[in-house]
């Protein structure tokens, strides 16, 4: 990253024309960052060279309002999701949905299937328990009750690659570290509920979803404070059981811990959920759960269709869901290339899509499309141009609505609540230990819309939120 002699000097940038397809070069007048922003960065001990800022009037030509270090590549953290979701809307279309299908081979007579049940995934990011239960009900309604063969899981839509859930931060139990899966079920997570029962001197433990054959050893009931209660549990989450070898304080009352059971592979997790729910629906199954493609002559008996893409990207952007964003990148790859989805194909498709729109992005580095990465990069000006092109797209309403509304919902619900910009900006946030980022749109008091990008990469980045909030308020007042 280059060091500017005058750290507040604004650099020349490329800006998108109103059509979003032609490039024009605009020389921005040298000016200092707004005093409120510069002062906030100074108080946070963040050098201006470690903050990339780009503000441009949206959809109305090339007028760039602010640009500082805008051509430098920064780690965007979860703001990268805006690139992935914008590409998905255009490449897949707003009516796109994922289909999970059930096939049978062999004979089906009086509820008895003498053959295999195959479930074929398409990478649905939102195959949560309620949806899966309704899908299994469809299979039961088709006449299948007793499965005498195997349960075959067809994951062929995504490439079979090794995934290390500890690679990012060494904490594979964190739900955000679950990997992509063509048959991703319930984000491959469990919710463990602990309830202290002092009257009986024990701790009640329950798990959602329940997993067939999976046993849970409860912790001891203890006295004392409820500080760092998760560590006190001494959890050992294995492939066949969960043991809490420590204690749970009575002072904790009730707590829920969301866990990625990483020692269970996707097939084990899916199989345990299926067996439990199938039994609850009155079905029987004693076969084996295996990874295998559906037989060519297998018959379709049920199909579950996910919510449409705009609903999915709202979950991704408003709540910064990393697992869903990973799914989306591989879906883009599989749908466009008609080959098994992988990260390299997804990144290539997005870069080609940008180039075809007249938005070259040599600085763009995509590792997973979610921003949960030390390696992903994008320049503020590049992201600003992408957002400006999205603003003049017919799909702008769906894209804009997917972002958190400042002061009201998503990851921006607690920020700027008492400021006049509250309710006037849709902003995606991103954070890693040394990254704080924002990007999106502000409707200024003048009624004009502005693209706003601010990416901070520095050890003191967590203290940079005040500078970013000040920038949003300043754009609202001065745009």
Secondary structure, DSSP 8 states (H G I E B T S, - for coil): ----SSTT----EEEE-TTSSSEEEE--------HHHHHHHHHTT--GGGEEEEEEESSSSS-EEEEESTTSEE--GGGGHHHHHHHHHHHH-TT---EEEEEE-SEEETTEEES-EEEE----TT--HHHHHHHHHHHHHTT--EE-S-EEEE-TTB------TTTTTS-TTSGGG----TT--GGG-EEEEEEEETTTTEEEEEEES--TT-EEE--EEE-S--TTHHHHT-EEE-SSEEEE-SEEEGGG-EEEEEE--TTS-HHHHHHHHHHHHHHHTT-EE-S-EEE----TT-EEEEEEE---HHHHHHHHHHHT-HHHHHHHHHHHHHHHHSS-B-HHHHHHHHHHHHHHTT---TT-B-SSSSS--SS-BEEHHHHHHHHHHHHTSTTHHHHHHTS-BTTTSGGGTTSSTTSTTTTSEEEEEEEETTEEEEEEEEE-TTS-EEEEEEEEESTTGGGGHHHHHHHHHHHHHH-
